[in-house]
Amino acid sequence: MAGIGHNSGRVDAPGHSWRRHVWTKARKDLLPKLPIEVIRLRVRRAAELGLPYKTYAGIRASTGHDLIGFLFSSNALQVLRQGQDLPATHAHKLACLHDAARIAAAHHPLRPADIARQPGIDLAFAAPPFDSSWSAMRTQVVAMATAKGHPADRLLMVGDTAFEREWAEAARMAGYLPADQFFDGA
């Protein structure tokens, strides 16, 4: 027996349309009403970061902070072998990032120096091995993300595998974005 106020799972009960109206209005009232100047600033910031506004706004809403940079995997950068250069479209996209940290993680057998020499990369580190424990992976990714003195939750992970998505979760980064979405239209 359900208690007072429980709808017993029925959605067609009398008053359903009124309840839906009230809930819809309540949810709409919860959303912030930003001044147009703030929206313009955020649209500009999204463009500086090379992100669609909807993606940027979603990350900003979920973290409560502005993004200050990116952590790229060598897979996302499409640098898979020693001596291989970053694709020109990727290099151009990285060069267009303004006021953003660009940190990279080199998967074995690449060395961080192989990635650090790529145009548009500020710092490079060795990526966590695939057999790392969750805590070891978290420690290593947090160290990479915070190397420039910023908290990890202000960096966006751009990766190419589910393993790299786990890095973002383990380090409590701002989020994860698949490389094809980030570099699409570069």
Backbone bond lengths (Angstrom), bond angles and torsions (degrees), N, CA, C in turn:
res aa  C-N    CA-C-N  psi(-1)  N-CA   C-N-CA  omega(-1)  CA-C   N-CA-C  phi
1 M - - - 1.455 - - 1.527 108.83 -
2 A 1.304 116.43 125.58 1.464 121.66 -179.26 1.524 110.57 -79.47
3 G 1.352 115.06 151.82 1.455 120.75 -179.51 1.512 112.42 -82.51
4 I 1.333 115.07 -179.81 1.460 121.98 179.93 1.525 109.31 -60.73
5 G 1.325 116.00 134.33 1.447 121.96 178.48 1.521 114.08 88.98
6 H 1.324 118.64 -8.26 1.459 121.32 179.06 1.515 108.88 -82.00
7 N 1.316 117.32 137.51 1.459 119.54 -177.89 1.520 112.77 -90.03
8 S 1.309 118.20 5.75 1.466 123.84 177.53 1.520 112.73 57.65
9 G 1.311 117.28 21.13 1.456 120.43 177.95 1.515 113.77 83.60
10 R 1.320 117.98 -2.51 1.468 120.53 -178.95 1.521 109.48 -86.49
11 V 1.290 115.90 128.21 1.458 119.25 177.38 1.517 111.60 -102.75
12 D 1.316 116.29 -8.93 1.463 119.72 -179.23 1.524 111.61 -101.10
13 A 1.315 116.59 13.25 1.465 120.56 -179.84 1.526 109.63 -64.59
14 P 1.314 116.86 156.08 1.472 119.55 177.92 1.532 110.65 -55.44
15 G 1.297 116.07 139.54 1.456 121.29 179.24 1.524 113.99 88.47
16 H 1.341 117.33 4.29 1.467 120.86 -178.09 1.524 111.77 -58.10
17 S 1.314 117.83 -45.35 1.467 119.86 -177.14 1.530 110.52 -65.99
18 W 1.322 117.55 -35.67 1.463 120.22 177.37 1.526 110.85 -65.75
19 R 1.329 117.12 -44.99 1.468 120.49 179.09 1.522 110.77 -62.40
20 R 1.320 116.17 -41.41 1.462 119.38 177.51 1.527 110.47 -61.42
21 H 1.324 117.38 -42.74 1.465 121.36 178.26 1.531 110.74 -60.92
22 V 1.321 117.06 -46.07 1.463 121.51 -178.07 1.525 110.64 -64.44
23 W 1.346 117.91 -43.87 1.468 120.87 178.83 1.519 111.21 -65.22
24 T 1.315 117.47 -41.30 1.460 121.32 178.78 1.522 110.49 -61.71
25 K 1.331 116.45 -44.25 1.460 120.04 178.63 1.523 111.17 -65.07
26 A 1.314 117.42 -41.87 1.471 120.96 179.94 1.527 110.84 -62.57
27 R 1.323 117.52 -42.58 1.474 120.50 178.98 1.524 110.54 -65.29
28 K 1.332 116.92 -41.05 1.457 120.29 179.49 1.528 110.74 -63.76
29 D 1.334 116.20 -39.23 1.467 120.31 179.42 1.521 112.45 -67.02
30 L 1.332 117.58 -23.85 1.460 120.95 178.49 1.525 112.49 -73.86
31 L 1.323 116.30 -27.55 1.463 120.22 -178.74 1.527 109.39 -69.34
32 P 1.314 116.61 138.46 1.461 118.65 -179.48 1.523 111.22 -69.66
33 K 1.291 114.36 146.96 1.461 120.83 175.33 1.522 105.96 -106.32
34 L 1.326 114.89 99.33 1.459 120.38 -175.24 1.526 111.23 -87.02
35 P 1.307 116.68 141.27 1.466 119.67 174.22 1.529 109.94 -63.21
36 I 1.305 116.26 150.53 1.461 121.41 -177.10 1.521 111.94 -58.93
37 E 1.341 117.95 -32.55 1.460 120.98 179.61 1.533 110.40 -64.65
38 V 1.322 116.84 -39.48 1.465 120.90 179.04 1.525 109.71 -66.73
39 I 1.312 116.74 -41.88 1.464 120.06 178.76 1.526 109.90 -62.87
40 R 1.314 117.72 -41.50 1.467 120.97 178.57 1.528 111.12 -61.96
41 L 1.333 116.39 -42.80 1.468 120.28 177.48 1.525 110.95 -61.35
42 R 1.313 116.63 -41.50 1.466 120.33 -179.04 1.524 112.26 -70.78
43 V 1.315 116.85 -35.51 1.473 120.02 175.25 1.522 109.37 -63.88
44 R 1.327 116.72 -42.14 1.463 121.00 178.29 1.531 110.69 -63.75
45 R 1.338 116.64 -43.05 1.465 120.34 179.81 1.528 110.54 -63.95
46 A 1.317 117.60 -41.03 1.460 120.60 177.52 1.531 110.25 -59.54
47 A 1.326 117.16 -41.61 1.465 121.04 178.24 1.525 110.81 -64.91
48 E 1.349 117.68 -40.39 1.469 120.74 178.30 1.520 111.34 -61.67
49 L 1.339 116.42 -33.78 1.457 121.21 -179.91 1.526 112.70 -86.80
50 G 1.329 117.07 -3.01 1.455 120.62 178.84 1.521 112.93 71.77
51 L 1.319 116.85 27.62 1.460 121.68 -178.40 1.525 110.46 -115.22
52 P 1.332 116.58 147.36 1.467 117.94 170.90 1.532 108.90 -63.40
53 Y 1.310 117.13 146.36 1.462 120.14 -177.30 1.526 111.56 -57.05
54 K 1.318 117.02 -41.19 1.471 120.26 -177.88 1.533 110.76 -60.59
55 T 1.316 117.65 -41.31 1.464 121.94 177.88 1.523 110.02 -65.59
56 Y 1.310 116.15 -48.45 1.466 120.98 179.93 1.528 111.05 -60.19
57 A 1.321 117.01 -46.54 1.462 121.16 -178.16 1.528 110.86 -63.75
58 G 1.330 116.99 -38.30 1.466 120.31 178.35 1.515 111.92 -64.49
59 I 1.329 116.37 -42.47 1.469 120.49 178.83 1.522 109.62 -66.66
60 R 1.301 116.22 -43.67 1.466 120.00 -179.80 1.530 111.34 -63.63
61 A 1.320 116.47 -39.67 1.465 120.17 179.41 1.529 111.48 -67.71
62 S 1.330 116.65 -37.18 1.468 119.04 -177.57 1.522 113.05 -77.52
63 T 1.329 117.67 -29.36 1.469 120.03 -178.85 1.523 113.04 -98.75
64 G 1.313 116.58 -27.66 1.454 120.52 -175.64 1.516 113.09 80.72
65 H 1.338 116.84 7.05 1.464 121.81 -177.58 1.521 110.41 -130.16
66 D 1.326 114.46 158.47 1.455 120.40 171.82 1.525 108.41 -78.25
67 L 1.322 116.91 149.26 1.463 120.89 174.02 1.524 109.12 -76.78
68 I 1.329 114.91 141.95 1.463 118.54 178.48 1.518 111.99 -118.76
69 G 1.322 116.97 -3.62 1.451 118.23 179.16 1.510 113.54 172.67
70 F 1.343 113.37 -170.72 1.453 121.67 -173.44 1.522 110.37 -135.25
71 L 1.315 115.19 150.82 1.456 122.42 169.00 1.524 105.67 -117.96
72 F 1.322 116.47 114.84 1.458 122.61 -177.97 1.523 109.71 -103.44
73 S 1.310 116.87 140.87 1.468 119.46 170.12 1.527 107.58 -87.39
74 S 1.322 116.32 157.73 1.462 119.02 176.91 1.531 110.27 -64.00
75 N 1.330 117.37 -28.32 1.467 120.30 175.17 1.529 110.26 -63.49
76 A 1.334 116.28 -45.21 1.463 120.69 -179.56 1.525 110.72 -62.63
77 L 1.321 115.99 -36.06 1.465 120.80 179.95 1.524 112.40 -78.05
78 Q 1.320 117.07 -8.40 1.465 124.78 -177.16 1.521 111.95 59.82
79 V 1.320 115.27 37.64 1.463 121.69 171.12 1.519 104.82 -110.48
80 L 1.329 116.09 103.56 1.450 120.80 -170.10 1.527 113.79 -112.96
81 R 1.338 116.46 -15.36 1.470 120.97 -178.89 1.517 109.81 -132.79
82 Q 1.319 115.39 153.88 1.460 119.90 176.49 1.519 109.22 -61.40
83 G 1.306 115.59 137.02 1.458 121.18 179.71 1.516 113.96 86.07
84 Q 1.315 118.16 -9.36 1.466 121.16 -179.99 1.530 109.21 -77.77
85 D 1.324 115.60 139.33 1.461 120.41 178.64 1.517 110.84 -94.48
86 L 1.299 113.93 155.39 1.456 123.02 174.86 1.526 108.20 -61.76
87 P 1.336 119.12 136.00 1.468 119.34 175.20 1.526 110.41 -56.28
88 A 1.306 116.63 145.85 1.470 121.71 -176.00 1.525 111.97 -57.43
89 T 1.333 117.35 -38.73 1.467 119.63 -179.70 1.530 110.88 -65.34
90 H 1.322 116.35 -37.80 1.466 120.48 178.74 1.533 110.32 -68.81
91 A 1.332 116.72 -42.04 1.461 121.17 179.20 1.527 110.16 -61.28
92 H 1.322 116.37 -40.62 1.461 120.74 179.31 1.526 110.55 -64.49
93 K 1.326 116.72 -44.47 1.476 120.57 179.71 1.527 110.28 -60.83
94 L 1.337 117.31 -44.42 1.464 120.36 179.30 1.524 111.31 -64.15
95 A 1.328 116.84 -38.32 1.462 120.42 -179.92 1.525 111.89 -66.60
96 C 1.311 116.62 -25.19 1.469 120.84 -179.07 1.526 113.01 -83.97
97 L 1.315 117.53 -7.53 1.468 120.02 179.51 1.525 108.87 -75.06
98 H 1.301 116.10 124.20 1.465 121.10 -179.13 1.519 109.54 -107.86
99 D 1.307 114.99 138.04 1.468 120.93 176.66 1.524 112.50 51.00
100 A 1.311 116.63 45.51 1.458 120.67 179.42 1.524 109.41 -137.07
101 A 1.317 115.59 135.06 1.466 120.46 174.27 1.524 108.62 -70.65
102 R 1.325 116.37 139.86 1.466 121.83 179.68 1.519 107.95 -127.69
103 I 1.317 114.98 95.46 1.455 122.43 -176.22 1.527 107.72 -107.88
104 A 1.319 116.94 144.45 1.462 120.54 -178.38 1.513 110.78 -128.76
105 A 1.318 114.87 151.83 1.461 122.96 176.19 1.516 108.23 -120.08
106 A 1.322 116.00 121.90 1.468 122.17 -176.66 1.522 109.98 -94.07
107 H 1.326 116.61 119.05 1.463 121.70 175.47 1.526 109.37 -73.86
108 H 1.318 115.84 142.82 1.463 121.78 176.08 1.524 108.57 -58.84
109 P 1.286 122.69 136.30 1.453 130.42 14.50 1.526 114.31 -92.35
110 L 1.345 118.04 5.17 1.465 119.19 177.52 1.519 110.08 -66.18
111 R 1.303 114.47 149.41 1.468 120.27 174.87 1.525 107.83 -102.65
112 P 1.318 117.27 152.08 1.462 119.08 177.37 1.529 112.53 -53.79
113 A 1.324 117.69 -34.09 1.467 120.46 179.22 1.526 111.47 -62.41
114 D 1.357 117.58 -32.04 1.467 120.97 178.07 1.526 111.38 -63.52
115 I 1.319 115.81 -34.56 1.461 120.82 -178.83 1.524 110.69 -86.72
116 A 1.328 117.43 -38.12 1.466 121.51 -176.92 1.532 112.20 -61.17
117 R 1.324 117.09 -27.56 1.464 119.47 -179.26 1.532 112.50 -79.65
118 Q 1.323 117.07 -7.52 1.462 120.35 179.95 1.525 109.90 -71.40
119 P 1.329 117.95 142.32 1.471 119.56 -179.49 1.529 111.06 -63.83
120 G 1.320 114.61 137.04 1.459 119.46 176.40 1.513 115.14 89.56
121 I 1.324 118.53 -0.98 1.465 121.84 178.87 1.528 108.17 -100.95
122 D 1.338 116.40 127.02 1.465 121.46 -179.43 1.520 112.32 -84.93
123 L 1.317 116.80 -45.29 1.467 123.28 -177.53 1.516 108.91 -140.88
124 A 1.327 115.87 152.75 1.460 119.69 176.06 1.523 109.31 -140.41
125 F 1.314 114.98 145.81 1.457 122.93 -179.06 1.517 109.05 -137.17
126 A 1.319 116.09 165.39 1.461 120.89 173.22 1.524 108.43 -74.73
127 A 1.311 115.65 136.45 1.467 120.80 178.62 1.527 109.72 -74.66
128 P 1.320 117.07 153.32 1.466 119.02 176.50 1.531 110.28 -62.21
129 P 1.332 117.56 139.39 1.468 119.61 176.68 1.531 110.56 -63.88
130 F 1.319 115.63 154.82 1.466 120.19 -178.36 1.526 112.43 -63.06
131 D 1.318 117.38 -25.91 1.462 119.86 -177.91 1.533 112.90 -94.28
132 S 1.334 117.70 14.94 1.464 121.63 178.83 1.521 110.88 -66.50
133 S 1.321 115.47 145.88 1.459 119.35 171.68 1.526 107.72 -71.87
134 W 1.321 115.66 163.71 1.464 120.55 -179.63 1.528 110.26 -58.79
135 S 1.326 116.90 -45.01 1.471 119.42 -177.14 1.529 111.44 -68.72
136 A 1.336 117.64 -38.02 1.465 119.91 177.78 1.529 110.37 -66.69
137 M 1.335 116.17 -40.88 1.461 120.62 178.11 1.527 109.24 -62.92
138 R 1.330 117.50 -45.80 1.465 121.28 -180.00 1.533 110.76 -59.12
139 T 1.333 116.45 -46.40 1.471 120.55 -179.11 1.524 110.72 -59.92
140 Q 1.321 116.76 -44.64 1.463 120.74 -177.47 1.533 111.52 -68.45
141 V 1.328 117.28 -42.54 1.467 119.88 -178.60 1.533 110.66 -70.32
142 V 1.324 117.38 -39.55 1.472 119.70 176.66 1.517 109.78 -61.44
143 A 1.323 117.81 -41.03 1.466 120.85 178.53 1.536 110.74 -61.66
144 M 1.326 117.24 -40.90 1.466 120.19 177.54 1.524 110.64 -65.45
145 A 1.317 115.29 -48.49 1.465 120.76 -174.75 1.524 112.10 -65.27
146 T 1.318 117.09 -33.25 1.466 120.32 -176.17 1.524 112.97 -97.46
147 A 1.304 118.08 7.70 1.466 122.38 -176.33 1.524 112.75 -59.00
148 K 1.306 117.38 -28.83 1.472 120.48 179.67 1.527 111.36 -92.71
149 G 1.331 116.82 9.47 1.451 120.98 176.39 1.521 115.25 86.98
150 H 1.317 117.19 11.78 1.456 121.14 -179.85 1.523 110.07 -108.22
151 P 1.335 118.12 151.55 1.462 119.53 177.88 1.532 111.49 -68.33
152 A 1.318 115.81 148.24 1.461 121.47 -177.85 1.523 112.64 -61.40
153 D 1.329 117.59 -29.91 1.463 119.48 -177.14 1.524 113.35 -73.96
154 R 1.320 117.02 5.30 1.462 120.92 175.96 1.528 111.80 -109.34
155 L 1.351 115.64 5.31 1.465 121.32 177.56 1.521 110.23 -113.69
156 L 1.308 115.76 144.60 1.458 122.74 177.92 1.526 108.80 -103.48
157 M 1.320 116.81 129.82 1.461 121.73 177.16 1.525 108.87 -83.54
158 V 1.317 116.53 125.75 1.466 121.90 174.44 1.513 105.74 -113.30
159 G 1.316 116.02 114.26 1.454 120.53 -175.32 1.508 112.48 -137.09
160 D 1.333 113.98 -174.03 1.461 119.52 -175.58 1.523 112.67 -133.90
161 T 1.339 117.72 -0.87 1.466 120.38 -177.62 1.524 110.52 -138.85
162 A 1.321 115.50 164.32 1.467 120.88 176.48 1.525 110.41 -64.68
163 F 1.318 116.80 -33.08 1.467 120.70 178.19 1.527 110.13 -60.49
164 E 1.316 117.04 -40.44 1.464 121.22 179.81 1.530 111.38 -71.84
165 R 1.316 116.50 -29.86 1.468 119.97 174.01 1.526 109.61 -62.48
166 E 1.330 116.33 -36.69 1.462 120.44 177.74 1.526 111.58 -63.82
167 W 1.325 117.54 -31.09 1.465 120.07 177.11 1.525 109.78 -58.71
168 A 1.333 115.74 -46.58 1.465 120.34 -178.53 1.522 110.86 -62.22
169 E 1.321 116.15 -40.52 1.461 119.87 179.11 1.522 110.92 -68.15
170 A 1.317 116.42 -44.97 1.470 120.58 -177.52 1.527 111.35 -63.26
171 A 1.310 117.57 -41.02 1.463 122.12 -177.19 1.528 112.61 -87.14
172 R 1.314 115.85 -1.94 1.477 121.25 -177.78 1.522 111.32 55.03
173 M 1.328 113.70 48.36 1.456 119.94 178.73 1.527 109.90 -75.99
174 A 1.326 116.90 174.68 1.465 121.63 -177.99 1.522 111.66 -62.73
175 G 1.306 117.22 -26.17 1.454 120.40 -179.46 1.508 110.79 162.93
176 Y 1.328 114.27 -174.43 1.460 122.35 179.71 1.517 107.59 -130.28
177 L 1.310 115.89 136.32 1.453 121.54 176.99 1.520 108.15 -130.60
178 P 1.332 117.83 125.24 1.469 119.17 176.80 1.530 110.63 -61.65
179 A 1.312 115.19 143.28 1.465 121.62 -176.02 1.524 112.33 -57.28
180 D 1.313 117.19 -40.16 1.472 118.73 -178.56 1.529 111.51 -63.35
181 Q 1.324 117.99 -32.39 1.458 120.11 176.35 1.522 111.86 -72.15
182 F 1.332 115.84 -37.90 1.470 119.17 -179.58 1.530 111.10 -70.69
183 F 1.330 116.42 -46.69 1.460 119.63 -174.87 1.517 113.74 -88.26
184 D 1.326 118.54 -4.78 1.457 121.66 179.36 1.526 109.59 -60.84
185 G 1.285 116.40 126.74 1.454 120.74 179.80 1.511 113.27 77.92
186 A 1.349 116.36 20.19 1.466 120.00 -176.36 1.477 111.95 -62.35
